[in-house]
Amino acid sequence: MDSSAQTQTGGVRVLLGNGSFLRLWVIGGLGNAMRFSDTLAAALFTWQATGSGFAVAVVTAMRALPMLLFGAFAGVVSDSVNRKAILQWGMVVSALASAAVCVLAVAGVLRPWHVAVAAFVGGSVWATEMSTRRRMAGEAAGPAMMGRAVALDSLTNAMTRGIGPIVGGAVFATLGAVGAYAVSAACFLLAAVLARGVVHAQETRRLTLGRVPRDLAEGLAYAWADPTVRAVLLVTIVMNMFAFSYSALVAPLALGVFKVSQAISGLISSAEAVGSWLGGIVLAAVTPRGRASVLMVGGSVAFLLCAMAMTQMPNYWLACAVLVLGGMGAALFGNMQTTLVLTRVPPAVRSRQMGLITVCIGFGPVGQLMIGALAERLGPQGAVLASAVAGLALLLVVGAWWVRAEGRRAQGDAAAP
């Protein structure tokens, strides 16, 4: 059996036997778990301090806002500066931000604006995730295993997105903000240590500020000209603005609507992640068949329908169960989002396109602020329902355009000599 065949049949064993991929995979798991743990801890602290759903949404939005502001720039920088260095120092900065919140909590002077600032700092590091660590993980796996690597990484992200809120809720309930942010700081520091051992070959170049606007323009022009990339970006905007924005209201939903304890308040957020994890298991083992556009849009529609249904559930456990089903759709969305770009975009502009995906993810804070404002008028359940309905309508429009664009391109390819 040749090496290519062995790679295809080895599956996850081959990936985890790759030292650099293994380290990048573990770093991603630690980093994502702690980001979502911090998000819930910040939301619980802010809800306790203010009792305002809008204030919780603002603090939550601060973590994702840097993606919108800096994501495209991060993609340009990652094409020039050593990605391993960006990854390692990013973990150090995240550890320092969490440690600062821990110290303020120990001193008894912690305020919601402090956790908002720490969230913004951590989010600035998160803005580099797609164009540095995730690209490095895909490339470390090699072309033959790239799809499986993305699926495994997405699976792990889903799992840690579920573990993070559970850990954050449990630790916050027992040790308060001090314990939650101490655990976060330690995990980010461990991730920084692991990054040192990553073997990463990259042709770097001097980063010239004068080139940045031109590089950004080239990346945008490529995305606009390619129907697939353009559609991926549009679907990503819709999902982050109108679907995943429900996460800003996790604390008000769990504590204010379903009346559960702080210790289990993170389960409603983890439920969607559990579904994504289950979907990710299938995607890591079996390459999905069918048109990528249909898979991505179909998974997104499934999640939005489940988010709408969740708001009508009579108790907390049924709401969590519905979000498990929605998470399976989210797994398809997330897998196709990365795979389409990594497999169809030339390496020379790949980081810039991943950076643009980060920008589109960064529209999440806009949705979080919107859903927070709606919650003041409609309550948490009404706000989630209204947001999901609007997202579903927009997604159907984008999906219809994407199908037509693919059909026109197929006709053009068939007519070409």
C-alpha positions, 0 to 999 in steps of 0.5 A: 500500500502506498503512502497516499493510501495509508494516509487515507485509511489511517484517519485520525491515527495518522493526524494525531501521530503528526507531532506538530498537528497534535500540538496545534490541535491541543492548543486549539482545544485549550484556547477555545475551551477557555474562551468560552469559559471566560465568556460565561464567567463574564456574563454571569458576573455582569448579570449578577452586578447589573441584572441587565440583559443588554449589559451582558450582551455588551460584555459578550460582544467585546470578545468578538468585536476585534474579529470585525475590526482586526480580522482582515489585518490579521490575515495580511500580517499572517501572510508576512510574519511568522505564524508560530510566533503570532500563535505563541505570543497570543497565548501569552497575552491571553494568559495575562488578560485572564490573570489581570481579571483574577487579581482584580477579583482577589482585590475585590475591585472587579467591575463589569468594564474590567471583564469587558476590557479583558474580553476585548484583549482576548478577542484580539488574539482570537482574531488571529485564530483562522489565519494562524493556528487553523491554517497551520493545523490544516497545512501540517496535516498535508493536502491528503488529510486536510479535509479530515484535519479540519473536521477533527479540529472543528469537532474539537472546537465543538467539544471544547465549546461545550466543556468551556461553559460547563467548566466556567459555570461550575467553577464560577458557582464554587470559586467565583470570578477568581477561580474561573479566571485563574483556571483560564490563565493557567490553560492559556499559559500551557498553550503558549508552552506547547506552541514552542514545540510546533515545527512550522516552515514559512517563507516570511517577508518584511511587513511593510505598512504601505503594502497593507492596503494593497494586500487587503484590496487584493484579498477583497477583490479575490473574494468578490470575484470568486462566487464560492468565497463570496457565498461562504462569507455571506453565510458566515455573516448571517449565522454570526449576526442572527444565529449564534448571537443567542449566546449573548443571552445564555445567562438571562435565559438560564437564570431569568427564564428557565430559573436554573442554578449558576452551576448548570447555567452553561448547559444551554450553551454547551448543548449546541456544542454537543450537537456539533461534536456529534456531527463532527464525529461523523464528518471526521470519519466520513467525507460528506457527499453532496454539493458543498453549498447545499451542505453549508446552507442546509446545516445553517437552516437546521440550526436556525430552525432549532434556535426558534424551537428552543424559545418555545420549549416549556423547560430547560432540559427540552431547550437544551435537547433542541439545541443539541439537534441544532448543533449537528447543523452547525457542524456542517456549517463550520466544516464547510466554512473552513474546508471550502476556503482551504481547498479552493483558494491558492496558498498565496491568498489563503490567509487573507481569505481566512482573515476575511472569514474572521471579519465575517465572524466578527459581525457577531457582536453586532448581532449580540448588541442587537439581540441584547437591545431586543431582549430589553423590549421582547424578553430573552425568548422573544429576542432569540426568536426574532433574530432567528426568523430574520436570519432564516429569511436572509439565509434563504436569499443567499442560498438561492443566489449561491445555487444560481451562481454555481449553475452559471459557473458550471455552464461556463466551464462546460462551454469553455473549449 
